[in-house]
Amino acid sequence: MKRKMSTLLAVLMVTALVFCGCGKKEAAPAAEPAPAEQEAEDQEPAEPAQPEESTPEKTEDAAILVVSFGTSYNDSRDVTIGAVEDAIAKAFPEYEVRRAFTAQIIIDKLADRDNLEIDNVTQALDRAVADGIKTLIVQPTHLMNGLEYADLVKELEEYKSDFDKVVLGEPLLTSDEDFVAVMDAITNATKEYDQGDETAIVFMGHGTEAESNQIYSTMQEKLKGAGFENYYIGTVEAAPTLEDVMALLKEKGTYKKVVLEPLMVVCGDHANNDMAGDEEDSWKTILTQEGYEVECVLKGLGEMPEIQQVYVDHIQAAIDSLN
C-alpha cells in the first residue's frame, strides 16, 4: 500500500512541474524593421506645409469703374477692353471692377443685337450709389485728355457728394513715362516689320478737335527721337492726316511696303473699315493704289500687356491720391 502511495505521489509531482513551466521556451527576439521602415526612421521629419497666400477680401463698399468708348466688335472687345479690365481686377483684387461705355449708339446696338446690357456712365454711377459704394475709382481707357474725358470730369463732379471718396484716373497718354511705355509697346509688337528702309509701319489714330490731339505729333517726335525712323502716326479724323503721312513716305523714297495698325484701344469700326476695309477711301485701298504692298495688323492697344500695365499704374496713382 505504501509503495502504491509513493508511486502516485511521484506522478503528481512530475505533472505539477510540467504545468509550472519548467520546460518553457524563451520568447523569439523582435523582428528587425524592414529596410523601408528603417529609412523612414532615419529621415528628418518633413517640414510643415506652408499656408498659401490669401487673396485680399473684396471691400464691399469700394469699386473701380472702367470707362471705355466701347465697340460692337465682340471679339475685339473681349481681348482689349476685357483684357484691360481683367488686368485691373488681378492687380486690385480687393476692389470690385465694373464697366461703363460712353458711346450710347454702341450700347443700344449691343442691347438690340446681342441682348447685352452695358451701363452708360450715368447708369453706372447711379448703380454705384444704389449699391452703397463709398469709395469709387474711375479709370478711363481713353488715349488722351480729350472731349470725352472732359465730359467724364464734369459728370463726376455732379456725383461728388454721393461718395465718401471718388477719384478719376489719368488717360493712357499723359506723362512722359506713358509715352515711352506706349512707344516701347507698339515698336516691340511690330519689330518684325522694321527690318530695313523698304517697309514703313503706319499707325492710325482716331484724332480729335480738342487741343489734346497733339499727342499724335508728340508720339511721332518720340519715335523719331528714339531712332524709329520707319514709324509714322496719322489720324482718321484730325491731323496728321493720311495725306500728311503719304507725303513723308514719298519723301523717304525707299518704301515698297506699308504695314497698317490702329493706335486705338480696340479694333472697331475705324480699324476694320477706315483702315483695313476694301472701300475706295480706306487707307489700305489708297496706299495700294499708290503702289505700295499693304499689310493690315488688326490688333488693338488693349491686347498688349504693357498697355494694360499703364492703366494699372494710373489706378494705383489715383488710389494713392486718396490717402
Secondary structure, 3 states (H helix, E strand, C coil): CHHHHHHHHHHHHHHHHHHCCCCCCCCCCCCCCCHHHHHHHHCCCCCCCCCCCCCCCCCCCEEEEEEECCCCCHHHHHHCHHHHHHHHHHHCCCCEEEEEECCHHHHHHHHHHHCCCCCEHHHHHHHHHHCCCCEEEEEECCCCCCHHHHHHHHHHHHCHHHCCEEEECCCCCCCHHHHHHHHHHHHHHCCCCCCCCCEEEEEEECCCCCHHHHHHHHHHHHHHHCCCCCEEEEECCCCCCHHHHHHHHHHHCCCCEEEEEECCCCCCHHHHHHHCCCCCCCHHHHHHHCCCEEEECCCCHHHCHHHHHHHHHHHHHHHHHHC
